Every structure is written in C-alpha cells, then in structure tokens.
Amino acid sequence: MITLGIETSCDETAIALYDSDKGIIGESIYSQMKMHAEYGGVVPELASRDHCLKIIDVLKDAMGDHSLESIDQIAYTSGPGLLGALLIGESFAQGLSSALEVPLIPINHLEGHLMSPIMEFPEISMPFICLLVSGGHSMIVDVKAKGEYEILGQSQDDAVGEAFDKVGKLLGLPYPGGPHIEKIAMKGNSSAYDFPRPMIHSGNLDMSLSGLKTAVLYTVQKIDDLDDDMKADIAASFQKAVTDVLIAKIKKTIDQTNRTKVIIAGGVAANKYIREEFRNLESILNVKVYYPDLKYCGDNAAMIAFVGSMMSPLKEHNIKSKVRARWPLNELTK
C-alpha cells in the first residue's frame, strides 16, 4: 500500500510517499526559513501564502516517476500547528482525495514525531520513552502502544526550541537561533556562566525554561561590549544548562518507568551536543537511545505518511475539516 503524506503545520511545505513494503520511495520539502528570518520568526499569513505557491511543485518533486494513480490513501497533518497553514494542506489533501477517489487520514503532527524513529529503526518496539523537543513543544511521553500515549512531563512555559531561538536573538544571532547557538557554542566555555537549571530537582517530570532565558537576558544586559568570545561562552553555558535539565528529567523518567528505550525527537534532536550527552546515558543507565536522521528531526511529510500507513482510513469519504490548531496527544484516544 502506498500512502501520500502532506505536512504544512508551520513553515515547511513537505510531501512524501511511503510504501508499506519498501519504505519511503519519494519525498520533497521546501523550507520558508529564509523568508521568515527577515522578521525574526514565522509570520503565519506569509507561511500560508507560501504553502499555496509551493505545494504543487513539492508534490511533483516528491512523486518523481510515480503516478498519482499509484496512491492508495492520503495522510495529512491536521494539527496542531498554524491554523491557516494547516488548512492549505488539508484543502490540497481533500482535493487529491476526491480526484483520485482514495481515503483521507488526518494525522496528529506530534504523533508523527513520536513514531518517526520506528520508520528508520524497525527493531524499535513499544513501549518506549520519547523526549519530544521542538520549537513549539517540549514533553516527555510514555509511548505504551500505537495510540496509547501518556504525557509524563512537559514545559510549563517556553519550549526548548523556543528558548534557543529567544536566546539566539538576545545574542544577535540569525533566526532560527538554535543551529547558530550550537555552532558558536563549539568555541565557547560551557562553565563560563553558571546559569540556573529550573525545576531540575522538582519532584515531577515537568520543565521550565523561562527563568533560564531571563538569566541569559540579565547577563547580556550587564555586558557593555559583547564580543564573539563572550557570545560563544554564553551560548555554550546556556546549551549545557538546558541539556542538564533534559538529562536529569530523562534519568528520573527511566527510574520511574523502567523503560529501556529512549527516543529523542523533534527539531532540537538535531543538536549534536545534546545527542552526544544523551548517548552517554546508554552505558550509565543501560538503555538504548535513538534519534531520527537529521532530515527527519524537523517537520517532514515522511513521518506523516508513515503514521498514515499504520492507521485504518475513515470508512466514509468525509471532507469535513478536521484541522485543529491545538490537538493534545492525550486526546488522540478519545
């Protein structure tokens, strides 16, 4: 069975083809990053317009030599995300579904991230722990079975990726700040600044990063001439503080659940420093840590097509909108 996946939840226009026997057989993604960098963040209206402009070309590129008639079903991201951007993907999916007379499957974007490593590592079996860290979400999820997810802890304010971007802006780095912080942190001293580790010793698995971000702000405001070396030290110290919090929470999670497999997913999972630090947990805690390929850390349609292939399509041909700007994981089974 061939599933076409469509992803337009934010600023990436992505389409992929997943064959149940062969895996991903075609994919394409167009990033709007350069356009939004001018504004220091994603502008929803511009994102929606650009999805309209690019989605047909992205489809053609993803299909390659495959014909539209080879598609058996269509899966698309229906939430959570930017409402206007989601509606573009849904409308396109509905049009294709009607024209090709194939079933349509709405997919939760977060579930796509949770399941994406299984697409690459078939040996992964549930249950497992997933640390989902991106620009919009930061949570620790106990993935018990397909469709059975328990959120054990989550950020009470800023998401990890959001904190990276905001600190990047404080340091005068281009948007998005995360990759640039990682780059300059390689030249910095991670012990130069003793930033706080909010909630690292709390009795639960929740996280908070706003206080850490504020500490960086106050540090920057006290420096009259912020040179590149100082920026590198601040970036390295901030990155270490965030990583320390994440590792502490995952250690507590493993202790509470006795899970032996840990998935790190989402855009922040592309950070090489965080990957290396979590790798060290394998020998310390006797667990196996998995990461998606770098191209699957951010938003992509491959994970949407893959999750769609795992689901049974709706029996009726329903073109009623399923888009939800907010769609918590714990509502998937309701």
C-alpha positions in Angstrom: 0.0 0.0 0.0 1.3 3.5 -0.9 0.4 6.4 1.4 0.9 10.0 0.4 1.8 12.2 3.3 1.3 16.0 3.4 2.8 18.3 6.0 2.1 22.1 6.3 1.8 22.7 10.0 4.2 25.6 10.1 6.9 26.8 7.7 7.8 23.7 5.8 5.9 22.5 2.7 6.5 18.8 2.6 5.2 15.8 0.7 6.3 12.1 0.9 5.4 8.7 -0.5 5.5 5.7 1.9 5.3 2.2 0.5 4.4 -0.4 3.1 6.9 -2.9 1.6 9.7 -0.6 0.6 9.5 2.4 3.0 9.9 6.0 1.7 10.0 6.0 -2.1 9.7 9.7 -2.7 9.9 12.9 -0.7 10.3 16.6 -1.1 10.4 19.5 1.3 10.5 23.3 0.8 11.6 25.4 3.8 10.4 29.0 4.2 13.2 29.7 6.7 14.9 32.4 4.7 11.7 34.3 4.2 10.8 34.3 7.9 14.3 35.1 9.1 13.8 38.6 7.9 11.1 39.0 10.6 12.8 37.1 13.3 10.1 34.4 13.4 7.4 32.7 11.5 4.7 35.1 10.1 1.5 32.9 9.9 -0.1 34.8 6.9 3.1 34.6 4.9 3.5 30.9 5.7 0.0 30.2 4.4 0.6 32.1 1.2 3.9 30.4 0.5 2.3 26.9 1.1 -0.2 27.8 -1.7 2.6 28.8 -4.0 4.9 25.9 -3.5 2.7 22.8 -2.7 2.1 21.7 -6.3 5.8 21.9 -7.2 6.7 20.0 -4.0 4.1 17.3 -5.0 5.7 16.9 -8.4 9.1 16.6 -7.0 8.1 14.1 -4.4 6.2 11.9 -6.9 9.2 11.6 -9.2 8.4 8.8 -11.7 5.5 7.6 -9.6 2.0 8.3 -10.9 -0.8 9.8 -8.8 -2.9 6.7 -9.7 -0.5 4.6 -7.6 -1.6 6.3 -4.4 -3.8 4.2 -2.2 -4.5 6.7 0.6 -3.6 10.2 1.7 -2.5 11.2 5.2 -2.1 14.9 6.1 -1.2 16.9 9.2 -4.5 18.2 10.6 -2.9 19.6 13.8 -1.5 21.0 15.9 0.0 24.0 14.1 -0.8 27.3 12.5 -4.4 27.2 11.5 -4.0 28.9 8.1 -1.1 26.7 7.2 -2.9 23.5 8.2 -5.9 24.5 6.1 -3.8 24.7 3.0 -2.5 21.2 3.5 -6.0 19.9 4.3 -7.6 21.5 1.3 -5.0 20.1 -1.0 -5.3 16.7 0.5 -9.1 16.8 0.2 -8.8 17.8 -3.5 -6.5 15.0 -4.3 -8.6 12.5 -2.3 -11.7 13.5 -4.2 -10.0 13.4 -7.6 -8.3 10.1 -7.0 -11.1 8.6 -5.0 -8.8 7.4 -2.3 -9.3 7.6 1.6 -8.2 10.5 3.6 -6.5 10.2 7.0 -6.0 13.2 9.4 -2.7 12.9 11.4 -1.6 14.5 14.6 1.8 16.2 14.0 3.1 15.2 17.4 2.3 11.6 16.8 4.3 11.8 13.6 7.4 12.8 15.7 6.8 10.1 18.2 6.6 7.4 15.6 9.3 8.7 13.1 12.2 6.7 14.6 10.3 3.4 14.1 10.3 4.2 10.4 14.1 4.2 10.3 14.7 1.6 13.0 12.3 -1.3 12.6 13.8 -3.0 15.6 12.3 -0.4 17.9 9.3 -1.9 19.7 6.9 -0.3 22.1 6.8 0.7 24.9 9.5 3.4 24.9 10.1 6.9 26.3 10.1 9.8 23.9 11.6 13.1 24.7 9.9 15.4 22.1 11.8 18.7 21.9 11.0 21.2 19.2 10.2 24.9 18.7 6.7 24.6 19.8 6.6 21.5 22.1 8.7 20.0 24.9 7.4 16.9 26.6 8.3 13.5 27.9 5.9 10.9 26.6 5.5 7.2 27.6 4.6 5.6 24.3 2.9 2.4 25.6 1.4 1.3 22.2 0.2 2.9 19.0 -2.4 5.5 20.0 -1.7 5.0 23.7 0.4 7.9 24.9 0.9 9.3 28.4 2.5 12.7 28.9 4.7 12.3 31.9 6.1 15.8 31.9 6.2 18.9 29.8 7.4 22.5 29.7 5.4 24.9 31.8 6.4 27.8 29.7 8.9 28.0 26.8 9.5 25.0 24.6 13.2 24.1 24.3 13.5 25.2 20.7 11.7 28.4 21.5 14.2 29.1 24.3 17.1 28.5 21.9 15.6 30.9 19.4 15.0 33.6 22.0 18.5 33.3 23.4 19.8 33.4 19.9 18.0 36.7 19.4 19.5 38.1 22.6 23.0 37.3 21.3 22.2 38.9 17.9 22.2 35.6 16.0 20.1 35.0 12.9 16.8 33.2 13.1 16.3 30.4 13.9 18.7 30.7 16.8 19.1 27.1 17.7 21.6 26.0 15.0 23.6 29.2 15.4 23.8 28.7 19.2 25.0 25.2 18.6 27.7 26.4 16.1 29.2 29.2 18.2 28.9 27.1 21.4 31.6 24.8 20.0 34.1 27.6 20.5 32.8 28.5 24.0 33.4 27.5 27.6 30.3 25.8 29.0 31.4 26.6 32.5 31.9 30.3 31.9 28.5 31.2 33.3 26.6 29.4 36.0 23.1 29.7 34.6 20.2 28.2 36.6 18.7 24.8 35.9 15.0 25.4 36.6 13.0 22.6 38.1 15.9 20.2 37.8 15.3 19.0 41.4 11.5 19.1 41.3 9.6 16.1 42.3 7.9 15.8 38.9 9.0 15.5 35.3 7.8 18.9 34.2 10.3 21.5 32.9 10.6 25.3 32.9 13.0 27.4 30.8 11.7 31.0 31.1 13.9 31.6 34.2 17.0 30.3 32.4 16.2 32.6 29.4 15.7 35.5 31.8 19.1 34.8 33.4 20.7 35.0 30.0 19.0 38.3 29.3 20.3 39.8 32.6 23.8 38.5 31.8 23.8 40.1 28.4 22.4 43.4 29.7 25.3 43.7 32.2 27.9 43.4 29.4 28.8 46.7 27.8 30.8 45.3 24.9 29.6 41.8 24.0 32.2 40.3 21.7 32.2 37.0 19.9 34.1 35.1 22.6 31.6 36.2 25.2 28.7 35.2 23.0 30.3 31.8 22.5 30.7 31.3 26.3 27.1 32.3 26.9 25.8 30.0 24.2 27.8 27.1 25.5 26.8 27.7 29.1 23.1 28.1 28.1 23.2 24.9 26.0 24.7 22.9 28.8 22.2 24.2 31.3 19.3 23.1 29.0 20.9 19.7 28.4 21.5 19.2 32.1 17.8 19.7 32.8 16.7 17.3 30.0 19.1 14.6 31.1 18.0 14.9 34.7 14.4 14.6 33.7 15.0 11.5 31.5 17.0 9.9 34.3 14.1 10.3 36.6 11.7 9.1 33.9 13.7 5.9 33.4 13.9 5.3 37.1 10.1 5.7 37.4 9.1 3.6 34.4 11.9 1.1 34.0 11.8 1.7 30.2 14.9 0.6 28.3 14.4 2.5 25.1 14.6 6.3 24.8 13.7 8.3 21.6 14.8 11.9 21.2 12.6 13.5 18.5 11.8 17.0 17.2 13.8 19.8 15.8 16.1 20.2 18.8 17.1 16.5 18.4 19.3 17.7 15.6 21.6 19.4 18.1 24.9 17.4 18.1 25.9 18.4 21.7 22.5 17.1 23.1 22.9 13.9 21.0 26.3 13.2 22.4 25.3 13.9 26.0 22.3 11.6 25.8 24.5 8.9 24.1 26.4 8.8 27.4 23.3 7.6 29.2 23.4 4.3 27.3 26.2 2.9 29.4 25.3 4.7 32.6 21.6 3.6 32.7 21.8 0.5 30.4 19.3 1.9 27.9 19.3 2.4 24.2 18.9 5.9 22.8 17.6 6.5 19.3 17.4 9.6 17.1 15.8 10.2 13.8 18.0 11.0 10.9 18.8 14.8 10.9 16.4 15.4 7.9 13.6 13.8 10.0 14.2 15.8 13.2 12.3 18.8 11.9 8.9 18.9 10.3 8.6 16.5 7.4 6.0 14.5 5.5 7.7 11.2 5.7 6.6 10.8 9.3 3.1 11.8 8.4 2.9 9.2 5.6 4.4 6.6 7.8 1.9 7.1 10.6 -0.9 7.1 8.0 0.3 3.7 6.8 -0.2 2.4 10.3 -3.8 3.6 10.5 -7.1 2.4 9.1 -8.7 5.2 6.9 -12.1 6.5 7.7 -14.8 4.3 6.0 -16.8 7.3 4.8 -15.5 9.8 2.3 -15.8 12.7 4.7 -14.4 16.1 3.5 -15.5 17.9 6.7 -12.5 19.9 8.1 -10.5 18.1 10.8 -8.0 20.9 11.3 -7.2 21.8 14.9 -4.6 24.4 15.9 -4.4 22.7 19.2 -4.6 18.9 19.4 -3.1 17.5 22.6 -1.6 14.0 22.4 -3.8 12.8 25.2 -6.9 13.4 23.1 -5.9 11.0 20.4 -7.7 8.1 22.0 -10.8 10.0 22.9 
